[in-house]
Structures are given as structure tokens and as C-alpha cells.
């Protein structure tokens, strides 16, 4: 009798211990074609089990979150959705498992992955939800609105220098395009995140890429595009918010602008060139190194698995179109720079797992405009004329890509 009581006591104690280790699902909100779940600690993709239940009329996508408990019974009260989603249900399926069921009339590409601040995303069918408040924290200013930094004022080695406005704008709207496209330009880093630095720390990536991004925006606007910037001043925007903003604005193109660097002082004098990347698993050590540098501001160990899961959900068409955009932009950058500068190195177009491109629902690329650790290239990146030629090449490449896509659809 005593042994039976002891066994029951041990079982109860183990159950309570397991119960205490469970994550708490605190909230569920609607994002842009996605559900955003918030926990009291990180949720790992490896602890999510999925299955598909289908009948003649509906499909039910089931997500079982293991070692999880609900914070309350009405977490779905703020969730809004419409067709093609028919219903969304959430329940404590088992003592340590929360079950989410998304019922739809049509199949869709399922994706789920971790995001910062103990968040977890479950994708919904395209067009099923849209929430403006999700992006309330990003207040994008119109290009050129601030008088403190007009187009002909640039940063140079930590101080502001007034340059002669010699840069020639593309003045004619791109005649071949049939619609007014929206382009989101993303100057990398910002605020407390200075990005790459040269060995003397006088040249900062965040300043150079912001100046280039402003010029890209000016060229695109003169060509007839609708242009938005994730930041138009020296402020920090979290990586996952940048593509979310582009999704919310229904952008047709997303371009993130950066400057490269190498930590090895011996290689700093030789590593140079313009490179353009698109989101895909890295095929070379060089691509992995560049991606690791740009991801470092937001990457954590448990995001690596999320990145791999997300990369597996990419459709071939999304990868192909981003690759085509990268090729057009890279070729036009080289064309513009080589008209006036010697020794411009073609770093090529490469696939790489950049966190800033994750979640983009449009062709998205990342341009490494040059090496800020190279003795001469860093000075070029702060030269207004060089910046303008880079910007012109990016703008022309975007226009060429969209014109080609239109011709394919004719």
C-alpha cells in the first residue's frame, strides 16, 4: 500500500514539474497574412508538429505546439480574418500541447518560424488578413523631407561635408512600364548599429548606405515609381520589421543596401567589389560569411532552425525572380560605375540566407555596394559622385527587371 502511495506521489510530482516547464502562450494577433503568437519564452520549430486533414469541402491545417499551455481561454478574441480562411480554432488539446487549426477552402503554402521577442509566426493564405497597427512603430518619412541632410550633403568620416550637386538625375519616367510600381528601399543598420567599420572606425556603413539609398529613391521617383524607405534618418529598425513593412505597403520590389567588410587586416587591402545577393541557401563560404555579418544584429541560436525552415518554404518562382532582379541590378551598377571609375570589381550575384530578406512577399535582394575596409573603396563609398552612380545603376536595374517581366506577360 505504501509503495502504491509513493508511486502516485512521484507521478504527481513529475506531472507538476513538467507542467511548470511548459511555455505559456500569452497572446495571438493577426499580422499581414499571418498569425503572430507570443510566448513567455522562445518557441522552437522542432517542437511544432503539423498535419493536414482534408475532406471533400475543406482543408484543416493543424499545428500542435508541444510543452505549451494557454494563458487563458479567449486568446483569439482580437484575431480577424476573411476568405479563403473559414475558421481558426485554438485549444488546450492535451495537458502539455496546444492545438491550432486553420480551416481553408483552398490549399496554400504553409510556413511557420520563430521571430524575436519570443514570437512565432504561422502563415495564413494570401489576402486573408491585414492589420495596419502591426507597423505603427515604423514611421517612414517622405524622401527629402528633412532639411538637415539634403541630397547634396553627405557624411564623410564622421563629419558633414557639403558637396557640389554635380550628380545627374534620371529625368525621364521609364517609358516602357505600364503601371506605377512600389519600391521599398532599405538602408541597412542605423542608430546604435553602425554596421561595418573601416580599421580606423572613421567610416561607418550606416552613413554611406543611407546616402546611397536616398539617391536611389530620388532616381526612382523621377522615373515615376512610388518609393518608400524603411528609414530616412539615422535610426535603427529591427530586421524582421523591414520586409514586414514592404509586405504591408504591397511593394513590388524590396532592395536592402549595405556595405561589405572583412575582419582580416591582411585581406582588407585586397577584398573589394560590388556584390548582389538574393535569399536562398548559401552555396559558398563567402556567401555564408557575408550573411553571418549582416545577420549578427538579430540572429540567435534558435533562429537558425527557423531560417532553415523558412528557406524550405520558398517557391522556385520566388527564388528565380529575386535572382533575375539581382542580375539586372548588378549589371547596371557595373555599367554605370565603369563609365567613370577604373578597377571596379564584379563580386557577382550570389544566393545567401539573409535574415533581412526573410518574409518578403515580392522579389527581394541585398546589394553590398563595396568594401568599407578597402583603402580606396571606402573613400569612394563616401564620394557623392560614386554614390550617385551606384544609385543610378540600382534604379536602372529595377526598371529593367520590371520591364522584362511585363514583356513576359504580354
LINNORRA-V758365 format. One record per residue. PHI is phi as a letter, one per 30 degrees, with the letter a starting at -180 (none if undefined). PSI is psi in whole degrees, 0 to 359 (* if undefined). OMEGA is omega as a letter, one per 40 degrees, with the letter a starting at -180 (NA if undefined). Layout:
BEGIN
phi & psi & omega
PHI & PSI & OMEGA
PHI & PSI & OMEGA
END
This chain:
BEGIN
phi & psi & omega
none & 316 & i
d & 321 & i
d & 322 & i
d & 318 & i
d & 318 & i
d & 319 & i
d & 317 & i
d & 321 & i
d & 318 & i
d & 318 & i
d & 316 & i
d & 319 & a
d & 317 & i
d & 321 & i
d & 318 & i
d & 321 & i
d & 316 & i
d & 321 & i
d & 320 & a
d & 332 & a
d & 349 & a
d & 146 & i
d & 155 & i
c & 120 & i
d & 108 & a
d & 326 & a
a & 155 & i
b & 124 & i
b & 160 & i
d & 129 & i
c & 199 & i
d & 102 & a
h & 43 & i
a & 158 & i
c & 139 & i
c & 114 & a
c & 137 & i
c & 130 & a
c & 172 & i
d & 348 & i
a & 167 & a
e & 141 & i
c & 130 & a
c & 139 & i
e & 331 & a
d & 344 & a
c & 15 & i
c & 125 & i
c & 134 & a
b & 150 & i
a & 161 & a
c & 125 & i
c & 128 & a
b & 145 & i
b & 193 & a
d & 333 & a
c & 331 & a
b & 164 & i
b & 136 & i
c & 115 & i
c & 119 & a
c & 131 & i
b & 116 & i
c & 115 & i
c & 108 & a
d & 156 & a
h & 47 & a
b & 142 & i
b & 151 & i
d & 140 & i
d & 336 & a
a & 174 & a
d & 348 & a
b & 45 & a
d & 343 & a
c & 9 & a
d & 331 & a
c & 4 & a
d & 126 & i
b & 142 & a
a & 167 & i
b & 181 & a
e & 141 & e
d & 5 & i
d & 131 & i
c & 324 & i
a & 156 & i
b & 125 & a
b & 146 & a
b & 133 & a
a & 158 & i
d & 89 & a
d & 318 & i
b & 169 & a
e & 328 & a
b & 23 & a
b & 125 & i
c & 133 & a
c & 129 & i
c & 131 & a
b & 122 & i
c & 116 & a
c & 127 & a
b & 162 & i
d & 339 & a
b & 154 & i
d & 153 & i
b & 165 & a
d & 112 & a
d & 136 & i
b & 145 & i
a & 138 & a
a & 158 & a
d & 150 & i
b & 168 & a
e & 167 & i
h & 45 & i
h & 33 & a
c & 163 & i
b & 134 & a
c & 134 & i
c & 118 & a
d & 146 & i
c & 165 & i
e & 147 & a
e & 133 & i
i & 4 & a
d & 345 & a
a & 154 & i
a & 130 & a
b & 118 & a
d & 326 & a
d & 340 & a
d & 332 & a
c & 20 & a
d & 335 & a
d & 345 & i
c & 107 & i
c & 91 & a
d & 128 & i
c & 146 & i
e & 145 & a
d & 133 & i
i & 5 & a
d & 323 & a
d & 130 & a
d & 342 & a
d & 334 & a
b & 70 & i
d & 174 & a
d & 332 & a
c & 12 & i
c & 127 & a
b & 160 & i
d & 141 & i
b & 109 & i
h & 46 & i
i & 358 & i
b & 159 & a
d & 130 & a
b & 133 & i
d & 125 & a
c & 153 & i
d & 132 & a
d & 70 & a
d & 343 & a
d & 137 & a
c & 124 & i
d & 152 & i
d & 107 & a
c & 341 & a
c & 129 & i
e & 146 & a
d & 107 & a
d & 335 & a
d & 347 & a
d & 136 & a
c & 343 & a
b & 165 & i
c & 108 & a
d & 155 & i
c & 127 & i
b & 130 & i
c & 123 & i
c & 130 & a
c & 98 & i
d & 124 & a
d & 156 & i
i & 214 & a
j & 157 & i
i & 231 & a
d & 344 & a
c & 99 & a
d & 347 & a
i & 208 & a
d & 149 & i
b & 150 & i
d & 168 & a
e & 330 & a
d & 351 & a
i & 17 & i
d & 330 & a
c & 125 & a
c & 134 & a
e & 317 & a
e & 326 & a
d & 317 & a
d & 315 & a
d & 331 & i
d & 318 & i
d & 318 & i
d & 317 & a
d & 320 & i
d & 321 & i
d & 322 & i
e & 314 & a
d & 318 & i
d & 315 & i
d & 314 & a
d & 321 & i
d & 321 & i
d & 337 & i
d & 355 & i
j & 7 & i
d & 155 & i
d & 122 & a
b & 134 & i
b & 150 & i
b & 139 & i
d & 329 & i
b & 141 & i
b & 14 & i
b & 181 & a
d & 78 & i
b & 156 & a
c & 131 & i
c & 128 & i
d & 146 & a
e & 314 & a
d & 342 & i
d & 340 & a
d & 311 & i
d & 331 & i
d & 319 & i
d & 317 & i
d & 319 & i
d & 315 & a
d & 324 & a
d & 5 & i
h & 45 & a
d & 150 & i
c & 335 & a
b & 141 & i
b & 125 & a
b & 120 & i
c & 131 & a
c & 129 & a
b & 174 & i
b & 142 & a
d & 171 & i
a & 158 & i
b & 142 & a
d & 339 & a
d & 117 & a
d & 330 & i
d & 322 & a
d & 343 & a
e & 330 & a
d & 349 & a
c & 332 & a
d & 118 & a
a & 171 & i
k & 162 & i
c & 132 & i
b & 147 & i
b & 134 & a
b & 152 & i
b & 157 & a
d & 120 & i
a & 161 & i
e & 137 & a
d & 138 & i
c & 357 & a
b & 157 & i
d & 325 & a
d & 315 & i
d & 319 & i
d & 322 & i
d & 315 & a
d & 317 & i
d & 320 & i
d & 321 & i
d & 313 & a
d & 332 & a
d & 344 & a
d & 332 & a
d & 335 & a
b & 351 & a
d & 140 & i
b & 167 & a
e & 316 & a
d & 354 & i
d & 339 & a
d & 318 & i
d & 321 & i
d & 319 & i
d & 315 & a
d & 319 & i
d & 316 & a
d & 318 & a
d & 328 & i
d & 338 & a
d & 350 & a
d & 132 & i
d & 156 & i
d & 322 & a
d & 321 & i
d & 318 & i
d & 316 & a
d & 314 & a
d & 322 & i
d & 322 & i
d & 316 & i
d & 317 & i
d & 317 & i
d & 318 & i
d & 316 & i
d & 316 & a
d & 315 & a
d & 315 & a
d & 322 & a
d & 327 & i
d & 311 & a
d & 319 & a
e & 314 & a
d & 315 & a
d & 321 & a
d & 350 & i
d & 331 & a
b & 348 & a
b & 142 & i
c & 157 & i
i & 24 & i
d & 120 & a
c & 134 & i
d & 105 & i
d & 350 & i
j & 176 & i
c & 128 & a
b & 149 & i
d & 145 & i
a & 151 & a
d & 78 & i
d & 127 & a
d & 328 & a
d & 339 & i
c & 351 & a
d & 133 & i
j & 351 & a
d & 131 & a
c & 22 & i
b & 167 & i
e & 129 & a
b & 137 & a
b & 165 & i
b & 125 & a
c & 121 & i
c & 104 & a
d & 350 & i
l & 178 & a
c & 116 & a
d & 352 & i
c & 353 & a
d & 137 & a
e & 317 & a
c & 326 & a
d & 327 & i
d & 324 & i
d & 324 & i
d & 321 & a
d & 341 & i
c & 2 & i
d & 120 & a
e & 323 & a
d & 316 & i
d & 318 & i
e & 319 & a
d & 322 & i
d & 320 & i
e & 312 & a
d & 318 & i
d & 319 & i
d & 318 & i
d & 315 & a
d & 315 & i
d & 322 & i
d & 319 & i
d & 313 & a
d & 319 & i
d & 317 & i
e & 313 & a
d & 323 & i
d & 319 & i
d & 320 & i
d & 322 & i
d & 318 & a
d & 325 & i
d & 331 & a
d & 352 & a
d & * & NA
END
